[in-house]
Each structure stands twice: as structure tokens, then as C-alpha cells.
Amino acid sequence: MIPCSIATEDPTRPVPAPLGVTGILFSYENEWAIRLQPQNPGLKYDEVVFKYYKEFYKHNITVDFVASGADLGKYRILVAP
């Protein structure tokens, strides 16, 4: 006899992380361009991206880092630094 696992979920089983409704567009090409030809010496692409992420994190908002060219239609909020 095979036990039914649908009715009793295993509480020790890891739960997959939910997909975020918020996305931060991250582009290595933009980061490289800013490093190679800085218009503002104080501007650091990765620091700007992290500032956005930190604010969402403080408010317990799940964030996906999205590559350029990915499907952006599923995000209600999209940040493109």
C-alpha cells in the first residue's frame, strides 16, 4: 500500500522560493561600459543596483534580477538603473 502524501505535507520539505513581482534589470554590458568610460567617478553600477535591492528587501518585497532580453511582462514593478 502506498501512503497518500497529498493530504499530509512534509513540514521539513524545503519550500521553493516564490517568483518576485518586482524585477531589477541587471546588465553586465552596462556595468562594463560604466567601468570603462566613467562619466561620474562616484557612480558605481553595482552599488546603485544594491541600493534598490536593499530598499525592497527592507520592505520584504521579493526581487528577481532580470537579464536584458528576458520576458519583462510578468513584473508589476521593474527597476532599470
C-alpha positions as a Markdown table, in Angstrom:
| # | Residue | x | y | z |
|---|---|---|---|---|
| 1 | Met | 0.0 | 0.0 | 0.0 |
| 2 | Ile | 1.3 | 3.4 | -1.0 |
| 3 | Pro | 0.7 | 6.2 | 1.6 |
| 4 | Cys | -1.1 | 9.3 | 0.4 |
| 5 | Ser | 1.3 | 12.3 | 0.7 |
| 6 | Ile | -1.1 | 14.8 | -0.7 |
| 7 | Ala | -3.1 | 15.2 | 2.5 |
| 8 | Thr | -0.1 | 15.3 | 4.8 |
| 9 | Glu | 2.7 | 17.5 | 3.5 |
| 10 | Asp | 6.1 | 17.0 | 5.0 |
| 11 | Pro | 6.9 | 20.1 | 7.1 |
| 12 | Thr | 10.7 | 19.5 | 6.7 |
| 13 | Arg | 10.5 | 19.7 | 2.9 |
| 14 | Pro | 12.0 | 22.9 | 1.6 |
| 15 | Val | 9.6 | 25.3 | 0.0 |
| 16 | Pro | 10.6 | 26.8 | -3.3 |
| 17 | Ala | 11.1 | 30.5 | -3.3 |
| 18 | Pro | 8.3 | 32.4 | -4.8 |
| 19 | Leu | 8.9 | 34.4 | -8.0 |
| 20 | Gly | 9.0 | 38.1 | -7.4 |
| 21 | Val | 6.6 | 40.6 | -8.8 |
| 22 | Thr | 9.4 | 43.1 | -8.8 |
| 23 | Gly | 12.4 | 42.9 | -11.0 |
| 24 | Ile | 15.7 | 44.7 | -11.2 |
| 25 | Leu | 17.2 | 44.8 | -14.7 |
| 26 | Phe | 20.9 | 43.9 | -14.4 |
| 27 | Ser | 23.1 | 44.2 | -17.4 |
| 28 | Tyr | 26.8 | 43.3 | -17.3 |
| 29 | Glu | 27.2 | 45.3 | -20.5 |
| 30 | Asn | 26.1 | 48.5 | -18.7 |
| 31 | Glu | 28.4 | 47.7 | -15.8 |
| 32 | Trp | 31.3 | 47.2 | -18.1 |
| 33 | Ala | 30.5 | 50.4 | -20.0 |
| 34 | Ile | 30.4 | 52.5 | -16.8 |
| 35 | Arg | 33.7 | 51.0 | -15.6 |
| 36 | Leu | 35.5 | 51.6 | -18.9 |
| 37 | Gln | 34.1 | 55.1 | -19.6 |
| 38 | Pro | 33.0 | 56.6 | -16.3 |
| 39 | Gln | 31.0 | 59.8 | -16.7 |
| 40 | Asn | 30.9 | 60.3 | -13.0 |
| 41 | Pro | 33.8 | 58.9 | -10.9 |
| 42 | Gly | 31.4 | 58.4 | -7.9 |
| 43 | Leu | 29.0 | 56.3 | -9.9 |
| 44 | Lys | 29.3 | 52.5 | -9.3 |
| 45 | Tyr | 26.7 | 50.4 | -11.1 |
| 46 | Asp | 26.7 | 47.5 | -8.7 |
| 47 | Glu | 26.3 | 49.9 | -5.7 |
| 48 | Val | 23.3 | 51.6 | -7.4 |
| 49 | Val | 21.7 | 48.2 | -8.1 |
| 50 | Phe | 22.3 | 47.1 | -4.5 |
| 51 | Lys | 20.7 | 50.3 | -3.1 |
| 52 | Tyr | 17.5 | 49.4 | -5.0 |
| 53 | Tyr | 17.6 | 45.8 | -3.8 |
| 54 | Lys | 18.2 | 46.9 | -0.2 |
| 55 | Glu | 15.1 | 49.1 | -0.2 |
| 56 | Phe | 12.9 | 46.3 | -1.5 |
| 57 | Tyr | 14.5 | 43.9 | 1.0 |
| 58 | Lys | 13.8 | 46.2 | 3.9 |
| 59 | His | 10.1 | 46.2 | 2.9 |
| 60 | Asn | 10.1 | 42.4 | 2.5 |
| 61 | Ile | 9.4 | 42.6 | -1.3 |
| 62 | Thr | 10.8 | 39.7 | -3.3 |
| 63 | Val | 13.0 | 40.8 | -6.2 |
| 64 | Asp | 14.2 | 39.0 | -9.2 |
| 65 | Phe | 17.4 | 40.1 | -11.0 |
| 66 | Val | 16.5 | 40.1 | -14.7 |
| 67 | Ala | 18.8 | 39.9 | -17.6 |
| 68 | Ser | 18.3 | 42.2 | -20.6 |
| 69 | Gly | 16.3 | 40.4 | -23.2 |
| 70 | Ala | 14.2 | 38.4 | -20.7 |
| 71 | Asp | 10.4 | 38.4 | -20.5 |
| 72 | Leu | 9.6 | 41.5 | -18.5 |
| 73 | Gly | 5.8 | 41.2 | -18.8 |
| 74 | Lys | 5.3 | 39.3 | -15.6 |
| 75 | Tyr | 6.7 | 42.1 | -13.4 |
| 76 | Arg | 4.5 | 44.7 | -11.8 |
| 77 | Ile | 7.5 | 46.8 | -10.9 |
| 78 | Leu | 10.7 | 46.9 | -12.9 |
| 79 | Val | 13.7 | 49.0 | -12.0 |
| 80 | Ala | 16.2 | 49.7 | -14.7 |
| 81 | Pro | 19.2 | 51.5 | -13.2 |
